[in-house]
Amino acid sequence: MIKDHPFSDGNKRIGTLLFLEYLRRNGLLYREDGVVRFADNAIVALALLIAESAPKQKELMVRLTLALMEGH
């Protein structure tokens, strides 16, 4: 969502919101102890990193995001 710019404005915000909604719907937004999995500033940093990455780095960004999710 962030990278492909499906929205004309606010794509990073909308993409981040949809990512958080995906995590919520799949029971991944919170850790087992009830603490949110990602701090707000971490989500912002991840969205900006993805947005600024080169298209050829897509697989790297996917692996990074999955690794961050697994580590939390």
N, C-alpha and C positions, 0 to 999 in steps of 0.2 A: 504494500500500500504506500509506504513512504517513498520508495524508490521509483515506482512507475507513475507517480503523480496523477492518480485518477481524479483528483479534485483540483479545481483551478486555483484555489487558495487555501492555505492552512493544511496542506497535505501532511506535514509532520505531526501536527496536533491531532488531526483526524486519524491518521495511521496509528499513532500511539494510543489513542482512545480505543480504537478497534482491537489493538493488541491486548490491552488491559481487559477488554470485554471477552476476548477469546480465552485469556487466562482464567477469568472469573467463571465463564460457562463450563470450562473443563476442569474446574477445581484446582487450578494451579496458581491462583493469585495469592493465596496464603499458604504458609508452611504449615506443617502438622501442629505446631504449637500456637497457631492463630496469628502469628506475626506476618505482616505483608512481606511478600517475597522480594520485592525491589523497592528501594527508597525512591521518592519522587525524583531526586537529582540523578539517580542512576538511570531511570527511564528516559529522562531528558537527554542525558549523555549518549545513551544507546541510540535513540532516535536521530540525534545529530550525526553520530558516527556513521550510521547506515545511510543517511541522506547525503553525506559528503563523500562516501566511498565511490570508487569507480565501479561501473557496471560489471566489469570482469571479476570483481571481488565479491560477487553475490554469494557464492558458496562459502567463502570465508566468513561473511557476515552471518549466514545461517548457522554455521558451525559454532561461531562465537556466541550467538544468542542461545543456542541449545546448551552449550557448555555452562553459560551463566545460569541458566534455569536449573540444570542438574546440580550445580554447585551450591544452590541455595535450598 
